[in-house]
Amino acid sequence: MSEQIHVCIDKVKNADIYDKQSGPPGPIAVDTRFMWPATGKTFKIKFLEGDPTLIRKVKEKFNLWLPYATRMKFEYVTEGDSDVRIRFDHEDGGSWSLLGKEILDAPQDQHTMNFGWFDTSTSDAELERVAVHEMGHTLGFIHEQSQPLANIDWDEEAVYAFFAKQGWDHDQTFHNVLERYSKQITQFTQYDPTSIMHYWFPGKLLKSGKDIPGGNTLDQLDKDFAKQLYGQA
């Protein structure tokens, strides 16, 4: 696998969501303050740019959540106000989405999600891996390596050196890889290294030397947790 890791940038705006205590970092998990109501929501989704074929494929990947988060609806619009606004801007810090209800704070002239490396040549597997992941953030799901039960044995020196080669400074690496959410403001199940909300990390970044596989598709724990939070009773 390539040494370049295409990872989602954590765009959470609130600075008080993390557990700053020392100790090991820390399944699919959500920040409870950014969760949507259990009664559900219809998201108005607008693509601000993009090739029509690429947009169609991204919509198909977003919709993979709907059989499990059955109280959620996606309405794709081209005019008027929207909840989710998407760009394919390769200069805008990679791929990311605002988290859960934070999208409601974004002005209508700003996008809430970006795909920083998608183009018409992007493989179907990569489209699914990233598009489903980013829609997971919009639904309120956090990065799996940041959830309280992850207990990942990071080799921190190796982590900082690795991501420095990819252009991240110390603070960016800490925030996006090593920092963990507080138990007090998250809802989570068991740690899930194959969750769609988890990226692959090479074993050389861990003291154990073992790769973290990450998720390329929704796995069973992802589906079960989506049903638990946003599915039929």
N, C-alpha and C positions, 0 to 999 in steps of 0.2 A: 504494500500500500504506500502511496506517496507520502513523503515527509511533510508536505503542505497540508494543513488541516483547514478546511473551510468550516468555520464555526460561527454560530450566531453570536452577535454582540448583545450583551445584556443591557437593555435600555430602560430598566426600572429607574424612575426618577427619584423615588423616596430613599433617603439615606439611612433610615432607621429600621430596615427590615432584616438586617443581618445579625447573627450571633458573633460578636467581636471577641469572645473569650478564646483563650488558647486551647489547643486540643485538636483531635482529628477532624478534618473537614466533613461536612456536614461541617419509594418507587415513584413513581410519578407523583408529583405533589403540586399543591396550589398555595398561593398566598391568599388567605381567607379574606383579607380586606379588599382584594381586587376581584373576587369571585362574582359571577353573575347570579341573579336570583334563581333559586331552584325551580321556580315556575317557568323559567326559560326566557329566551329573547330572540327576536328576529333581527339579524345584523344586516344592515344595508351596506353592501360592499361595492366599491368603485375602483376600477383600474384607471389611473391617471395617465397612463401611457402603455405602450407595449404592442408587440406583434399579435394580431388576432389569434393565430394558432397557439402561440405561447400562452396567451391569456386563457384560452379554452382549456389547455392542459392543466394549468394551475388551478382553475375552478374545479376540474375533476379531482385533483388531489385534495383540495380543501374539503370537498364533499365526502371524503372517506371518513370524516368524523361523524357524519350525520346518522348512520345506523346505530350509533352508541350514545351520542349526546342528542337523544331524540327530542328533547324539549327546545333545542336550538334550531333556528331556521336561517338560511342564507338567502338573501334577496340581492341579486346583482343589478346594479343601477348604473346609468350613464349620465344622469342629470340630477341636480338638487343635492341636498345635504346627504351625508353618508356617515356611517359609524367607522368603517374600515376603508382606508384610502391607500392605494398600493402604487409604488413605483418600481422600476427596474433600473435603478441608478447605480452604475458601477463605481461612482466616485463618492458614494454616501456611506462609507464605513461598513461595507459588507452587507450581510443579510441580518435582519432584525425585525422585531415587532414590539410595540408597546405592550404592556402586560395587563390583561383583563380590562377592568373598568377604567384604567388610565387612558384608554383610547378616547374616552368621552371628554377629556381635558384638552385634547389637541384641537387647535383651530381648524376650521374647514379648509383653509388654504394650505395645510400641512398634511403630509402623509403619515400614516400610523404603522406602515409595514414597508420593508424594502427588500428586494432580491438583488444582491450585489454582484452575482456572477452568473445569473441566468441569461441565456440568449437562445436563439432558435436551434443551436447545436447541442444544447444541454440534454443529457440522456434522461429517459423516462424515470430511471431509478433515482437519479439525483434530484429531479423535479419533485418526486414523491418524498424523498428524505427531508428536503428543506421546506417545501410548501406545507406539508403536514405538521412539521415542527413549528413553523412560524404561526400557523393557525392555532396550534396548541397554546402558544403564548397569548394570543388574543382571547382564547377561552379561559385564561388565567393560570395555565400550567407553567411552573418554573423549570429551570434547568435541573435535570436529575442529579448532576454532580454537586449541586448546591443544596440539596434537601438534607434535613438533619440526620438521617440514618445512613448516609452514604459511606462514611468511615473509610474513605479512600486513602491509601498509604502513599500519598504524593511524595516524591523526591523534589522538594521545593526548589532547590538550586537548579536541578535539571529542567523543571517547569519554566522557571524564569528565563533560563538560557535558550530554551527551545522557542518560546514565543517572542523573545527579543529578535530572533532571526526572521520572524514573520512581521516585525514592525510594531510589536506591542511593548509599551514601557512597563515598569514594575507595577504601577497602580492598575493599569488595564489588565495585566495578567492576574493579579490578585483578585480583582473584582469579577472577572469572567471565568476563572478556573478554580481558584482556591477558596474564595469566600463562601460562607454558607448561611442559609436562612435560619432564623430563630424558630425553635419549636413552638413558641408562644403565638406565632402569627401564620403558621402553616398547617395545612391538612395533608396528610401523606399516608401511604401504605408502606410496604416493605421496599427497600432499595432495589431498583430494577436496572441493571447495567445494559439491558437491551431495549429499554424504553425509547420511543421516538424522540423523547425530550433529552436524550443522552447522546453525546457525540463519541466517536471512536477516539481513544487516546493510546499512543504507543507505549509498550511496556517500559521503555527506557525513562518514562516520566514517573514511574512508580517504583517504590523500594522492592516490591515483589518481582518486578521485571515482567509482569503479565499484562498483556494488552487489555484494555476495557473495550468490549466489542461495539458498544453503542447500538443505536437502532436505525434501521433503514425503512421500516414500515411500522404501523401500529402493532404492538404485540398484545398478548392476552391481558396483561396487567393494565396496559393503556386503555384497552377497550372496557375492562371491568370498572376501572376508576371513572372513566367518562360516563358510564351507565350509572354508577353510584351517585355522581354529582349532578348530572344533567339528563339522566335517562328516565324512562317510565318507572313509576313506583311499583 
